[in-house]
């Protein structure tokens, strides 16, 4: 929506520029550089970690150490 429209406008602007081959290469390198940094920053959770988290949550729930979902949702809504 607004973000995709902005990106589209940016792309149209870039295309309208008369960039030299060196400038196009520089721009492409910067874009790829940012893409690689984002990929390196991505953290992955293993299957075992996910299952351990679910197990811990179920144990807390059975032990009565959780609160009602409505209470949690209210808290989250108030934080926004």
FITORSE-189271 format. One record per residue: residue in one letter; x, y, z of N, C-alpha, C, CB in turn. Coordinates in Angstrom, 3 decimals, decimal comma, padded with zeros to 6 digits. Atoms other than C-alpha are relative to their C-alpha. Glycine has a CB too. Layout:
N
NODE aa   n_east  n_north     n_up  ca_east ca_north    ca_up   c_east  c_north     c_up  cb_east cb_north    cb_up
NODE  A        X        Y        Z        X        Y        Z        X        Y        Z        X        Y        Z
...
***
This chain:
80
NODE aa   n_east  n_north     n_up  ca_east ca_north    ca_up   c_east  c_north     c_up  cb_east cb_north    cb_up
NODE  X  000,810 -001,151  000,000  000,000  000,000  000,000  000,877  001,247  000,000 -000,934 -000,020  001,177
NODE  X -000,783 -001,222  000,011  001,754  003,175  001,105  001,475 -000,297 -000,206 -000,203  000,770  001,289
NODE  X -001,416  000,362  000,135  005,150  001,478  001,424  000,286 -000,475 -001,414  000,390 -001,093  001,019
NODE  X -000,248  000,508  001,343  004,846 -000,376 -001,852 -000,121  001,114 -001,034 -000,972 -001,135 -000,330
NODE  X  000,112 -001,133  000,916  003,713  002,834 -003,575  001,259  000,845  000,058 -001,233  000,855  000,334
NODE  X -001,230 -000,776 -000,141  006,753  004,640 -002,184  001,163 -000,693 -000,685  000,322  000,229  001,472
NODE  X -001,067  000,754  000,642  009,078  001,888 -003,358 -000,168  000,073 -001,519  000,002 -001,475  000,486
NODE  X  000,265 -000,103  001,437  007,413  001,959 -006,771  000,404  001,372 -000,518 -001,486 -000,264 -000,300
NODE  X -000,390 -001,360  000,403  007,866  005,744 -006,945  001,512  000,150 -000,016 -000,618  001,042  000,942
NODE  X -001,457 -000,057 -000,044  011,498  005,373 -005,928  000,596 -000,708 -001,216  000,527 -000,634  001,303
NODE  X -000,497  000,751  001,152  012,050  002,756 -008,629 -000,193  000,802 -001,285 -000,715 -001,361 -000,107
NODE  X  000,251 -000,822  001,188  010,440  005,006 -011,256  000,982  001,167 -000,059 -001,452  000,525 -000,002
NODE  X -000,954 -001,101 -000,042  012,657  007,880 -010,131  001,396 -000,470 -000,422  000,047  000,611  001,409
NODE  X -001,323  000,537  000,343  015,806  005,739 -010,352  000,079 -000,286 -001,495  000,299 -001,287  000,809
NODE  X  000,008  000,302  001,429  014,817  004,577 -013,824  000,047  001,267 -000,848 -001,234 -000,812 -000,357
NODE  X  000,018 -001,244  000,774  014,305  008,183 -014,919  001,361  000,686 -000,036 -001,031  000,950  000,574
NODE  X -001,324 -000,612 -000,030  017,898  009,094 -014,026  000,849 -000,527 -001,146  000,693 -000,265  001,345
NODE  X -000,933  000,485  001,020  020,529  008,950 -016,712  001,318 -000,318  000,703  000,206  001,063 -001,159
NODE  X -001,170  000,430 -000,758  023,110  006,969 -014,796  001,043 -000,593 -000,932 -000,395 -001,020  001,076
NODE  X -001,090  000,613  000,757  026,473  006,044 -016,180  000,106 -001,465  000,400  001,351  000,745  000,246
NODE  X -000,201  001,421 -000,314  027,521  002,410 -016,226  000,637 -000,148  001,382  000,888 -000,681 -001,078
NODE  X -000,649  000,057 -001,312  029,755  003,075 -013,208 -000,992  000,293  001,118  001,165  000,991  000,064
NODE  X  000,999 -000,328 -001,024  026,881  004,678 -011,284 -001,005 -001,125  000,178 -000,729  001,291 -000,362
NODE  X  000,928  001,141 -000,100  024,536  001,784 -012,110  000,658 -001,149  000,752 -000,449 -000,472 -001,408
NODE  X -000,723  001,066 -000,686  027,189 -000,681 -010,962  000,113  000,310  001,487  001,398 -000,192 -000,616
NODE  X -000,118 -000,407 -001,403  027,748  001,284 -007,734 -001,331 -000,192  000,724  000,458  001,471  000,104
NODE  X  001,322  000,135 -000,598  024,001  001,393 -007,028 -000,353 -001,471  000,211 -001,057  000,678 -000,878
NODE  X  000,282  001,430 -000,115  023,624 -002,325 -007,698  000,805 -000,624  001,134  000,307 -000,716 -001,321
NODE  X -000,833  000,539 -001,085  026,522 -003,103 -005,353 -000,539  000,407  001,358  001,449  000,473 -000,146
NODE  X  000,552 -000,457 -001,280  024,981 -000,986 -002,573 -001,266 -000,774  000,350 -000,299  001,510 -000,048
NODE  X  001,233  000,745 -000,248  021,630 -002,729 -002,978  000,295 -001,436  000,405 -000,892  000,020 -001,237
NODE  X -000,362  001,377 -000,340  023,232 -006,168 -002,916  000,677 -000,067  001,365  000,922 -000,591 -001,074
NODE  X -000,674 -000,053 -001,293  025,383 -005,180  000,056 -001,023  000,024  001,124  000,921  001,230  000,086
NODE  X  001,048 -000,076 -001,017  022,285 -004,252  002,071 -000,759 -001,308  000,099 -000,964  001,139 -000,308
NODE  X  000,716  001,272  000,008  020,559 -007,472  001,035  000,803 -001,066  000,750 -000,279 -000,456 -001,451
NODE  X -000,850  000,973 -000,670  023,525 -009,539  002,267  000,034  000,259  001,504  001,419  000,039 -000,582
NODE  X -000,001 -000,331 -001,426  023,605 -007,673  005,596 -001,289 -000,452  000,653  000,196  001,503  000,210
NODE  X  001,280  000,442 -000,539  019,896 -008,357  006,105 -000,025 -001,512  000,164 -001,146  000,452 -000,905
NODE  X -000,017  001,460 -000,063  020,414 -012,043  005,356  000,874 -000,475  001,153  000,500 -000,593 -001,327
NODE  X -000,895  000,391 -001,087  023,293 -012,234  007,838 -000,615  000,268  001,360  001,321  000,733 -000,118
NODE  X  000,617 -000,355 -001,264  021,186 -010,597  010,558 -001,172 -000,895  000,365 -000,451  001,418 -000,043
NODE  X  001,153  000,855 -000,236  018,350 -013,099  010,198  000,371 -001,114  000,971 -000,525 -000,587 -001,323
NODE  X -000,222  001,062 -000,971  018,141 -015,398  013,195 -001,015 -001,104 -000,243 -000,100  000,538  001,454
NODE  X  000,877  001,136  000,178  016,690 -018,848  012,949 -000,140 -000,743  001,313  000,524 -000,930 -001,098
NODE  X  000,272  000,779 -001,193  015,087 -020,869  015,699 -000,112 -001,452 -000,440 -001,304  000,490  000,736
NODE  X  000,029  001,409  000,370  015,645 -024,591  015,583 -001,332 -000,637  000,407  001,176 -000,750  000,654
NODE  X  001,206  000,760 -000,314  012,836 -027,117  015,700 -000,023 -000,357  001,482 -000,082 -001,277 -000,862
NODE  X -000,093  000,375 -001,412  014,067 -028,215  019,128 -000,341  001,178  000,904  001,405 -000,521  000,323
NODE  X  000,292 -001,184 -000,816  013,904 -024,652  020,479 -001,494  000,334 -000,026  000,818  001,207 -000,497
NODE  X  001,437 -000,258  000,105  010,358 -024,216  019,190 -000,775 -000,984  000,853 -000,465 -000,084 -001,462
NODE  X  000,697  001,019 -000,785  009,234 -027,501  020,716  000,226  000,202  001,500  000,465 -001,399 -000,417
NODE  X -000,278 -000,260 -001,419  010,945 -026,628  024,025 -000,842  001,169  000,504  001,503  000,294  000,218
NODE  X  000,827 -001,144 -000,391  009,106 -023,287  024,098 -001,459 -000,385  000,151  000,130  001,117 -001,016
NODE  X  001,385  000,474 -000,097  005,761 -024,961  023,427 -000,172 -000,848  001,248 -000,397 -000,807 -001,255
NODE  X  000,054  000,861 -001,177  006,502 -027,555  026,104 -000,015  000,831  001,285  001,192 -000,971  000,008
NODE  X -000,053 -000,853 -001,189  007,407 -024,874  028,646 -001,308  000,760  000,183  001,172  000,986 -000,098
NODE  X  001,268 -000,721 -000,080  004,268 -022,904  027,817 -001,137 -000,886  000,474 -000,347  000,592 -001,342
NODE  X  001,049  000,931 -000,441  002,050 -025,952  028,233  000,157 -000,361  001,470  000,024 -001,272 -000,851
NODE  X -000,229  000,297 -001,413  003,676 -026,791  031,562 -000,423  001,171  000,879  001,476 -000,337  000,244
NODE  X  000,444 -001,183 -000,748  003,116 -023,221  032,774 -001,519  000,073  000,047  000,570  001,282 -000,629
NODE  X  001,452 -000,053  000,070 -000,482 -023,376  031,621 -000,624 -001,028  000,945 -000,476 -000,239 -001,439
NODE  X  000,524  001,045 -000,876 -001,096 -026,688  033,427  000,206  000,349  001,469  000,663 -001,336 -000,316
NODE  X -000,305 -000,359 -001,394  000,526 -025,309  036,585 -000,753  001,254  000,440  001,507  000,217  000,172
NODE  X  000,769 -001,193 -000,356 -001,733 -022,242  036,474  000,838  001,266  000,057 -000,666 -000,206  001,321
NODE  X -000,876 -001,167 -000,032  001,135 -019,809  035,930 -000,223  000,925 -001,198  001,450 -000,445  000,042
NODE  X  000,294 -000,863  001,141 -000,514 -018,157  032,937 -001,188  000,879  000,343 -000,283 -000,833 -001,280
NODE  X  001,139 -000,879 -000,230 -003,067 -015,406  032,697 -000,971 -000,139 -001,172  000,459  001,484  000,174
NODE  X  000,988  000,129  001,077 -006,237 -015,250  030,650  000,419  000,768 -001,253 -001,364  000,496  000,477
NODE  X -000,364 -000,609  001,271 -005,826 -014,396  026,982 -000,546  001,423 -000,115 -000,511 -000,853 -001,156
NODE  X  000,577 -001,354  000,063 -008,146 -011,381  027,314  000,888  001,006  000,719 -001,413  000,015  000,613
NODE  X -000,878 -000,885 -000,766 -005,860 -009,888  029,949  001,269  000,321 -000,784  000,360 -000,639  001,350
NODE  X -001,199 -000,196  000,800 -002,811 -010,373  027,751 -000,277  000,905 -001,198  000,546 -001,344 -000,469
NODE  X  000,355 -000,819  001,155 -004,566 -008,882  024,703 -000,253  001,448  000,399 -001,229 -000,570 -000,693
NODE  X  000,213 -001,363 -000,492 -005,675 -005,860  026,743  001,328  000,701  000,240 -000,827 -000,017  001,292
NODE  X -001,312 -000,582 -000,267 -002,099 -005,283  027,875  000,707  000,371 -001,299  000,861 -000,975  000,811
NODE  X -000,642 -000,279  001,277 -000,806 -005,529  024,321 -000,663  001,177 -000,711 -000,037 -001,237 -000,889
NODE  X  000,703 -001,103  000,639 -003,486 -003,162  023,042  000,358  001,325  000,677 -001,522 -000,234  000,045
NODE  X -000,351 -001,224 -000,726 -002,639 -000,618  025,749  001,420  000,468 -000,307 -000,152 -000,221  001,496
NODE  X -001,375 -000,362  000,337  001,037 -000,721  024,769  000,113  000,673 -001,351  000,873 -001,220  000,023
NODE  X -000,033 -000,622  001,331  000,221  000,311  021,214 -000,466  001,396  000,135 -000,861 -000,762 -001,026
***
